[in-house]
Amino acid sequence: MLYVKVFLFNPVQENTYLVYNEEKECIIIDPGCYYENEQEDLAGFIAENRLKPVLLLNTHCHLDHVFGNKFVSQKYDLILHIHPLEKKMLELAPASGLMWNMPFDNYQGELEYLVPGRPLKLGNDDIQVLFTPGHSPGSVSFYSAGNGFVISGDVLFRESIGRTDLPGGDFSVLSRSIIDQLYSLPGETIVYSGHGPSTSIDWEKSHNAYVKG
């Protein structure tokens, strides 16, 4: 069984996710910890629960989702995993930080590229990598069929969707990603978004005014 812990980090109010199992292994997704106390909150939860981080993942590489990549990588000796189309976004993140008056030290290490359709493993659980571009060119979502949840980054929110007016955004592409990759999941699937509260596939198909189910 997988458990999901949500942290609300940085001035942009981004959701950072920690997914862990009963064997105490965990995956850190989109570490947005910008301030030192936020880094301490993340590390403190991991230490208190005696968890062992085994993977560092980004759904996409907009600045609010990558602030903590370097901290997590160095503290837990992890290589960052992203979709290859997000490499440019990762490289541009510090410049975006300066534009938003949020300078930070970017991750500079080795990269592992996620392959949609090739599952990630956390103990005995498979986590599927779904290719869901539109908000960003290489956005991915992480789906656990066995545990009934998907971590969608900034693709799908409760009764909303990710912005498409940023570089690399495309509303038609995003809509198709939501319809083909997310709305095709079981209706009871919990959607953990990059910002705001969780939702479900059924709820969004019935209530999302931007992309109808």
Secondary structure, 3 states (H helix, E strand, C coil): CEEEEEEEECCCCEEEEEEEECCCEEEEECCCCCCHHHHHHHHHHHHHCCCEEEEEECCCCCHHHHCCHHHHHHHHCCCEEECHHHHHHHHHHHHHHHHCCCCCCCCCCCEEECCCCCCEEECCEEEEEEECCCCCCCCEEEEECCCCEEEEECCEECCEECCCCCCCCCHHHHHHHHHHHHCCCCCCCEEEECCCCCEEHHHHHHHCCCCCC
